[in-house]
Amino acid sequence: MRPTIINFGSCNIDHVYTVEAFVSPGETLSSRTYQTFPGGKGLNQSVAIVQAGGACSHVGRIGQDGEWLKNMLRSLGINTDFLTVSTEPTGHAIIQINQEGENAIITHGGANHTITQSEIDFALEGTKETDFVLIQNEIKNVSYIIERAKTKGLQVAFNAAPINKAVEDCPLEALDLLFLNEIEAEQLSGTTGTAEMIRALSKRFPETKLIITLGDEGSLYHFKGETLKQIAIDVGQIIDTTGAGDAFVGNFLAYFVETGRPREALTIAAKASAKCISRRGATNLLKNV
Ligand code: RIB
């Protein structure tokens, strides 16, 4: 039976401002444009999974102001039975995009931080052993999800973004896949330089497949002595880097879960990431409108 990726993830409303340059302390800045997009690393990755042809169930919480996000996910074929409504407002992000397409993001967790252990148990109840669990670091109870999913014999992928001190306390050694960007890899390994980071992380997490994105240096996969490298795909002008990492994770995982082939998964993920930065917004689908 086809595996489903059970994504325990955030849903945000992204408020996106294009600016000449990021606002400085004490400064008031007028933006050139303002748009609202669906966002949150969880939502972006769920969208990427189904766009890549995978099956996805999105588990999480929104506020009453976030019903449109749920409708959008459902319209894409994502199971939203475990996406419930909290009394807290939907999580949101304030995103500045500068002329180079770089971003500066502030998030407010809101409803994302209200997911309970009984909701997590409920979502895991009906899973099949071929299913995969995916988590990002924008919701609560990450350790609990990892532990419960592993107890059920499921494979677990964690995208340690955004990284904070709480990540260190998670049972990361139990993970099957760990997605990191360069900054997260540096923090978690306590070192710099690709070779050193791989050495430190693979020593600490010998049973975990490591996938590290390196910006314009591309990305890599490492597991048990084998390292695969993928160059970044040139897109010409970078419009908006928001969600590039999410497009990468969702596409890699969707392909990897179906085939177990990391080489091709890296290439597909790099292409999706490149498409993402060539348009505005955090998900490829909505960038087309
Ligand atoms: O990774 C991009 C996402 O980070 C944005 O959509 C924003 O909501 C923040 O969670």
Residues whose N, C-alpha, C, O or C-beta is under 5 A from the ligand:
A	BS01	RIB	N12 D14 G39 G40 K41 A93 T242 G243 D246 A282
